[in-house]
Amino acid sequence: MKDNYPISVSVEEGIDLILKETKIISICTESVENLDGRVLAKDVVSKENIPPFRRSPLDGYAMRSEDIKQASKENPVTLKIIEEVPAGHVATKAISKGEAIKILTGATIPDSADCVIKFEDTEFDSEKVTVFAPLKSGQNVVPAGEDVKIGDIVVKKGTKLTPSQVGLLAGLGCDKVEVYKKPSVTLISTGDELVEVREELKPGKIRNSSAYNLNSILERSGLNSKMYGIVKDTTQEIGDAIKKAFESSDMVITTGGVSVGDYDKIKDAISYIGGKIIYWKTKMKPGSAFLAATYNDKLFFGLSGNPAAAAVALHIVCMPAIRKMCGIEEYQHKVIQVHTLSDFKKKSPNRRYIPGKLVIENGKACILTAESQGNGMLSPLNNCDIIANIEAGNTGIEKDTLLDAVFIFR
């Protein structure tokens, strides 16, 4: 029977096919102290000015520019000090002709003043201040709303909030903000060769390290991730585990069982539970063994059992859909260009992805890669923050070749 889904598609085609099936999670309200890394569900429009008043950027004296417009070293102007205003306080007196107010950094400038002169440009005692040069109206005055004005869109919908943006929202008095709920994902490991981290490592067995790597990637990407555990390599057990995981998750991901071996049961398991396959296999290396599907309109990804292949496919193929699912407006990859620091002799008929670290050498952005790049290894991903790609059909590249790359986390 002929398969009625695409087989062996390009990375771009695979991403597009998955995005068409991706649904954004619902909205909730979150307190400002819990906003770091959350995604805004609607624009935040300022109801206040920041700063909310004219303030002084320095320690000095507030005065009227009109009173000192003729001031010079030869003909200094002396003003009477009528009050002192520290930060957090306001003047109780208005400045009249020939008067000044001592003012400290951050304090409110009274409406009767239009400039501030710093202490070191004057001579003063407790009762008077002498000025030796004129100031322009508005000089050394931070206007109300210089940072943010009433009506400004301060953070746009679909933004993944950074610490500085959280601080800005707090400064605007945003106690609670509408954000998208964190999608939940369950990670299922398949393979009779796997044992859990705390189990004894017997002959022929390997520890389930890939699950912990993927779980951490998913958590750092803004999802609530949990590990289901290891499931035996049978269609029914895998299918039952996937179906059970979907009862409490917005997405399910499996590792292992997606290539063409006798024990690769993921496709059969999806059919067994009534899921719909989006496509099978991606034209990339590592990570070609890949299955995308849906079950009850929820996304399913079947990743390779090889740790590096699974991680690269998750970052490259799945991450745009994950970002879209989280509500992030700019969910597509942001591409940078990097120079290689060494030759890369491996060839591949498909596009090859190489993890590495972004470094600056001689003023150029470069990728520092691990010497070994095996599919079954996690060490090439150690300390990596970017993944570069070499186009399909390339027979190898030389040092200083310019490659496209994407950040692992952003």
Secondary structure, DSSP 8 states (H G I E B T S, - for coil): ---SS-EEE-HHHHHHHHHHT-----EEEEEGGG-TT-BBSS-EE-SS-BSSS-B-SSSEEEE-GGGGTT--SSS-EEEEEEEEE-TT---SS---TTEEEEE-TT-B--TT--EEEEGGGEEE-SSEEEE-S---TTTT-B-TTSSB-TT-EEE-TT-B--HHHHHHHHHTT--EEEEE---EEEEEEE-TTEE-TTS---TT-EE-HHHHHHHHHHHHTT-EEEEEEEE-S-HHHHHHHHHHHHTS-SEEEEES--SSSTT--HHHHHHHTT-EEEEEEESEES--S-EEEEETTEEEEEE-SSHHHHHHHIIIIIHHHHHHHHT-S--S--EEEEEESS-B----SSEEEEEEEEEEETTEEEEEE-S---TT-SGGGTT--EEEEE-TT---B-TT-EEEEEES--
